[in-house]
Amino acid sequence: MIRVLIADDHNVFVEGIESLISGSANIQVTERCYTSASVLERLETTAVDVVLLDISFPQIEDGLSLCEAITRQYPACQVIALTMHDDASLIKRVVKKGARGYLLKNTTKLELLEAIERVYQGKQYFNDTITQILLTNGKTRKAGNVRLNLTPRESEVLALIAQGLTTQQMATQLFVSVKAVEFHRSSLLLKFDVPNTALLIKTAMEMQYID
């Protein structure tokens, strides 16, 4: 039996993933963790074969650090990133941190089960969508002639960042939580492939996303 730990701070999503796995004869969800600290605590006391890890947990840098800690401290435990981010730079960073697979949150049941089986066997798993992103993104970014695929909310957050608003001010203006603003900021840093807000604004201006 392949023992799976689901690590995500959204209860509904955890329940959804568990329901996809529940009918499997040889895969069982044995642990559910809603904070990064609880993941390492559970791994200390419980045998787990595969971790399904939301990289934005609660922020992207936290998820990446957690992925690295799991693969370093528990090398027999395989990590599959399960996220909504389809950015090539993030996929590469996750793999560099030790993840054996990468899935988007709109994955199918068959794809999820196949990924778990594959990484449990010590192999890597990237579906056609992720493979295509990795193959094309580097080329298009270097060419500099392809627009980044920003969501409407990311565009709004980018504009407010350029105006110099604080995270709290942006959350108030957009009627969302501070955590939501931080999530979109992290996503923007990844998509523009920059390490901080100052370079984000500079790059976005050069690419004519903001005036």
Secondary structure, DSSP 8 states (H G I E B T S, - for coil): -EEEEEE-S-HHHHHHHHHHHTT-SSEEEEEEESSHHHHHHHHHHS--SEEEE-SSSSSHHHHHHHHHHHHHH-TTSEEEEEES---HHHHHHHHHTT-SEEEETT--HHHHHHHHHHHHTT--EE-HHHHHHHHHHHHHHHHT-S-----HHHHHHHHHHHTT--HHHHHHHHTS-HHHHHHHHHHHHHHHT-SSHHHHHHHHHHTTS--
